[in-house]
Amino acid sequence: MKFSSKLVGLAVGSIVALAGTAASAAEGYGECKLYGKQGTEHITPAVAGQFTVVINLPAVGEFNGDTPESITNGREFCMAVNIAYRLGLDKVVLKNASFDSIVAGQNKDFDVALAQISVTEPRKKVVDFSTPYSFGSYGLAAKAGSNLTEENVRDAKFGTQAGTTMVSWAQDTLKAKNLSVFDDTGAMFTAVAAGNVDVAMTELSIVLGQVAASNGKLEVVGQYDVGGETAGIYPKGSPAKPVIDKIIADMQQDGTLKDLELQYLAPAWGGKTPADVPVWKY
């Protein structure tokens, strides 16, 4: 299966994004290692003097922290910092928003959104996607000791997140019989731990991180290799797209993204890798 990689100033404050509450993070490049040369590319940022990134928390391994203010590292965070660095911008501002609002193109005044977002044709009508930076699988998390199998999972109480490709996929492809849709990742995994649903499905990287952070309450039971592309989102028609796309492609080529994956995802996964998770048929 394909699974490849998917950055220091942040400003304190809070904003309200359409269809979701947003808040910004603290000043600094956090703990991120910097790669390449500063200021090799240039854009006119959405907000003068800063690189503004929309995110969706929680995102263990990608943006490590419970709030934007507490985030100092993570794969996608350090990816954003390194984009800002190459743009010559020394302030990165994080805005936490609902996943629904991100993929619906409802947030304003930002440069890129990074939230493990799958590329789909319907989404392309309202947002522009970046160069893909990883290829995903759908992971399945259940309570530790679960008896879920590839054969009986369709009969289980299923949980997915609103606005994600997993909702229609669970309904139309997997034919899940009992589906609950949650507003955010945290609520979905809380429901699994409480036994309100039997299994949660989202991007495998997120599942691995949430399970590792559950202190043994949850386990990864399987994955569906759907081969989808993961990319950032720009506001529709953003003039910054070709410049940031070039930076992402450069970071893929020079090994920056792979290094960030090894630094932040592997530890967040608690020693388990995507290759360790059984691939289920659908």
C-alpha positions in Angstrom: 0.0 0.0 0.0 1.2 3.5 -0.6 1.6 5.7 2.5 4.0 8.5 2.1 4.6 11.7 4.0 2.1 14.1 4.3 7.0 24.4 10.5 8.7 30.0 13.6 6.0 32.7 14.4 2.5 32.3 15.6 0.2 35.0 17.0 -2.1 34.9 20.0 -5.7 35.6 19.6 -9.0 34.2 18.5 -11.3 34.5 15.6 -14.6 33.1 14.5 -14.6 31.3 11.2 -17.9 30.8 9.3 -19.5 27.5 10.4 -16.8 26.8 13.0 -14.9 28.4 15.9 -11.3 29.3 15.1 -8.4 30.3 17.3 -4.8 31.2 16.6 -1.6 30.0 18.2 1.4 31.4 20.0 4.4 33.2 18.5 7.4 31.3 17.3 8.4 28.6 14.9 7.9 26.2 17.7 10.3 23.2 17.9 10.4 22.7 14.1 13.6 22.0 12.3 14.0 24.3 9.3 15.0 23.0 5.9 16.2 24.7 2.7 16.7 28.5 2.3 14.7 31.3 3.7 12.7 33.6 1.4 13.3 31.8 -1.8 9.7 32.2 -2.8 7.1 35.0 -2.3 3.3 35.5 -2.0 1.0 38.2 -0.9 -0.4 36.5 2.2 -4.1 36.6 3.1 -3.2 38.6 6.2 -0.2 40.9 5.9 3.0 39.8 7.6 1.9 36.2 8.5 1.2 32.8 7.1 -2.3 31.8 8.1 -3.1 28.1 8.3 -6.6 26.6 9.0 -6.5 23.3 10.9 -8.9 20.8 12.6 -8.1 19.6 16.1 -7.4 17.1 17.6 -4.7 15.9 15.2 -2.2 13.8 17.1 1.1 13.6 15.3 0.1 16.3 12.8 -0.6 19.3 15.2 0.5 18.2 18.7 -1.6 20.1 21.2 -5.1 20.4 22.5 -5.4 24.1 21.3 -3.7 26.2 18.7 -2.0 28.1 21.5 -0.2 24.9 22.7 1.1 23.6 19.4 4.8 23.6 18.9 5.4 20.6 16.7 3.8 17.9 14.5 4.2 16.8 10.9 1.7 19.2 9.2 2.6 22.0 11.6 6.2 21.8 10.8 5.3 21.4 7.1 3.4 24.8 7.4 6.4 26.4 9.3 8.8 25.3 6.5 6.5 26.7 3.8 6.4 30.0 5.7 10.2 29.9 6.1 10.7 29.5 2.4 8.2 32.3 1.8 10.2 34.6 4.1 7.3 34.9 6.6 8.4 34.5 10.2 4.9 34.3 11.7 2.5 31.4 11.4 -1.0 31.8 12.7 -3.2 28.7 13.2 -7.0 28.8 13.0 -8.9 25.9 14.3 -12.1 25.3 12.4 -14.7 22.5 11.8 -13.7 20.0 9.1 -17.1 20.6 7.4 -16.4 24.4 7.0 -12.9 23.7 5.6 -14.0 21.4 2.8 -17.0 23.6 2.1 -14.8 26.6 1.4 -16.4 28.6 4.2 -13.3 29.9 5.9 -11.8 33.3 5.0 -8.5 35.1 5.2 -6.2 32.1 5.2 -3.3 30.9 3.0 -3.7 27.1 3.3 -5.7 24.5 5.2 -3.9 21.4 6.4 -6.2 18.7 8.0 -5.5 15.4 6.3 -8.0 16.3 3.6 -8.8 13.9 0.8 -9.0 15.2 -2.7 -12.4 14.7 -4.3 -14.1 16.0 -7.4 -17.1 17.6 -5.6 -14.7 19.5 -3.3 -12.8 20.9 -6.3 -15.9 22.9 -7.1 -15.6 25.1 -4.0 -11.9 24.9 -3.1 -8.6 24.5 -4.8 -6.3 21.7 -3.7 -2.5 21.8 -3.2 0.0 19.4 -4.6 -0.8 16.1 -2.8 1.6 15.3 0.0 0.5 11.9 1.1 -1.7 8.9 0.2 -4.1 7.7 2.7 -6.0 4.7 4.0 -9.1 4.6 6.2 -8.2 3.3 9.6 -10.6 1.6 12.1 -10.4 2.1 15.8 -12.3 0.1 18.4 -12.2 -0.5 22.2 -9.4 -2.7 23.3 -10.4 -6.3 23.3 -13.0 -5.8 20.6 -14.2 -8.8 18.6 -14.6 -6.8 15.4 -13.5 -8.5 12.3 -13.4 -7.9 8.6 -16.5 -10.1 8.3 -18.7 -8.6 11.1 -17.8 -4.9 11.0 -20.6 -3.9 8.7 -23.1 -4.9 11.4 -21.3 -2.8 14.1 -22.3 0.7 15.3 -20.1 2.8 13.0 -18.8 6.3 13.7 -17.4 8.7 11.1 -16.8 12.5 11.0 -19.1 15.0 9.3 -17.7 16.5 6.0 -15.3 13.7 5.4 -15.2 11.3 2.4 -15.8 8.4 5.0 -19.5 9.3 5.4 -20.5 8.4 1.8 -17.9 5.7 1.6 -19.3 3.9 4.7 -22.9 4.2 3.3 -22.4 3.5 -0.3 -19.3 1.2 -0.5 -19.0 -0.5 2.8 -22.8 -0.6 3.3 -22.5 0.0 7.0 -25.9 -0.7 8.6 -25.7 1.6 11.7 -23.9 4.8 11.0 -23.4 7.8 13.4 -21.8 11.0 12.1 -19.9 13.2 14.5 -19.1 16.9 14.3 -15.4 16.5 15.3 -12.7 13.9 15.7 -12.5 14.2 19.5 -16.3 13.5 19.9 -16.0 10.5 17.7 -13.1 8.8 19.6 -14.8 9.7 22.9 -17.9 7.8 21.7 -15.8 4.7 20.9 -14.1 4.7 24.3 -17.5 5.1 26.0 -19.0 2.3 24.0 -21.6 4.5 22.2 -20.3 3.3 18.9 -18.3 0.1 18.2 -15.8 1.5 15.7 -14.5 4.9 14.4 -13.3 5.3 10.9 -11.1 8.2 9.7 -7.6 8.6 8.0 -5.3 5.9 9.2 -2.6 8.4 10.4 -5.2 10.0 12.7 -6.5 6.7 14.0 -2.9 5.5 14.8 -2.3 8.8 16.7 -5.5 8.7 18.7 -5.2 5.1 19.6 -1.6 5.6 20.8 -2.8 8.5 22.9 -5.7 6.5 24.5 -3.5 4.8 27.1 -4.6 1.3 26.0 -8.3 2.1 25.9 -8.5 1.8 22.1 -6.9 -0.4 19.4 -6.5 -0.3 15.7 -8.3 -3.2 14.2 -7.9 -2.8 10.5 -7.6 -0.4 7.5 -9.2 0.0 4.1 -6.6 0.9 1.4 -8.6 3.3 -0.7 -5.5 4.9 -2.3 -6.8 8.5 -2.0 -4.6 11.6 -2.2 -4.2 13.9 0.8 -3.6 17.6 0.1 -4.0 21.1 1.5 -6.8 23.4 0.6 -6.7 27.0 -0.7 -9.5 29.5 -1.0 -10.9 29.1 -4.5 -8.8 31.1 -7.0 -6.0 31.8 -4.6 -3.0 33.4 -6.4 -0.7 31.8 -3.8 -1.5 28.3 -5.1 1.3 27.9 -7.7 3.9 29.2 -5.4 2.9 27.0 -2.4 2.4 24.0 -4.7 6.0 24.5 -5.9 7.3 24.6 -2.3 5.4 21.4 -1.4 6.7 19.6 -4.4 10.3 20.8 -3.6 9.9 19.5 0.0 8.8 16.2 -1.4 11.8 16.0 -3.7 14.4 17.1 -1.2 13.3 14.7 1.5 11.9 17.4 3.9 8.4 15.8 4.1 9.8 12.3 4.6 12.0 13.5 7.4 9.0 15.3 9.1 7.0 12.0 8.9 9.8 10.1 10.6 10.2 12.8 13.3 6.5 13.2 14.2 4.2 10.5 12.9 6.2 7.4 13.9 6.5 8.5 17.6 2.9 9.6 17.7 1.9 6.2 16.4 3.3 4.5 19.5 5.6 2.2 17.6 2.9 0.9 15.3 3.2 1.7 11.6 0.6 1.6 8.7 2.3 -1.6 7.5 1.5 -3.3 10.9 -2.3 -2.8 10.4 -4.3 -5.5 8.6 -5.7 -4.5 5.3 -9.4 -5.4 5.1 -11.3 -6.1 1.9 -14.4 -4.1 1.1 
